Every structure is written in structure tokens, then in C-alpha cells.
């Protein structure tokens, strides 16, 4: 079975474009702590344009992952709007 050849220019173009896609780590803030009724949630916030990436990196055991992430997205929105 013969494998079709791919032109070198096409491969180089794909590699160049892939190298231009930034990773979320390039947008990270320093961790932020938010006090809630259940305890402190530590958030990883990103740039204001990427609030949907904001997430909890530590939360009280009584809080679900979804609740922690919601606290962090709300904090990201609060900072975006202030």
C-alpha cells in the first residue's frame, strides 16, 4: 500500500500555525483567593476576555468542583466589570 506524500511546504505551514496558538498558561494570573460562606476558594483567573476559562484550583471539601468554578468565573466577571 502506497502512502501519499505530503508536500514539505504544507507540513511547515501546519507547524507554523500550530506554534501560533497560545496556551491558557500564557494568560494566567497569580492565584486569587475568594472568601465564600463555605470557606476560601483559590482561583486561577485568566485575562478578562477569557473569563470562561476561570476555574477553582482549590476549594473547601463541602463545595463541588462546579460550585468552585462558578465562584471563580463570578470573580473573573467582577474584576472584568470593575
N, C-alpha and C positions, 0 to 999 in steps of 0.2 A: 504494500500500500504506500503510495507516494504522498508525502506531507507537503501541502502547498507552501511555497516560500513567501515570506513577508518582506517587503522592501525595507531596507535599513532605515530609510527616512521616516517611514510610518512608525517603526519601533521607537526611534529617537523622539519623534513628536509626542508619542504617548507617554514616554518617560518624562519629558519636559513638562507636560501638562500635569501629570501626577505630582511632580515636585512643587507645583504652584498651589496646591490645595493645602491651606493651613490646618493644623490640627487644633482641637479645642484647647490644648495646653498653652498655645500661644496667646490665648485670650483670657487666661485665668487671673483672678485677683488673689491676694493673700486670703487665707481662710477668714471668714467672718462669723462671729458668734451672735446668735439671736436668742434672747430670753423669751420663753413661752411659759404658759401655765404648767406644762408638763416637765419643763426643765430647759436646759440650754441645747440649742441645735447649732452645730457648726456647719456652715455653708461654704461651698465652693461657688463663687459667683463669677460670671464672665462679663464681657462688655455689655453695656446697656442694650445694644442691638441684638444680643443673644440671650435674653432672659430665659427663654425656653430651655437653655442648657443648664441653668442654675440647679444645683442639687445639694442634698444633705450628705456630708461626709462623716458626720457623727450625730447621733440623736439619742434621746432617752429610750430605754428599753420599752417603755409604755407607749411609744409612738411608732406607727408603721413607717415603712420606707416612703410610701406615698404621702403621708402626712408631713414627714420631714422635708421631702422635696417641695411640697406645696408651700411650706413656711419659707423655704429658700427662694422660690420663684416670687413669692409676695415681697420678700425683702429686696430682691432684684428690681421689681417693679417700683417699690417705694423709693429706692435710690435713683432709679431712672427718672422718676417724676419730680424729684426734689431739686 
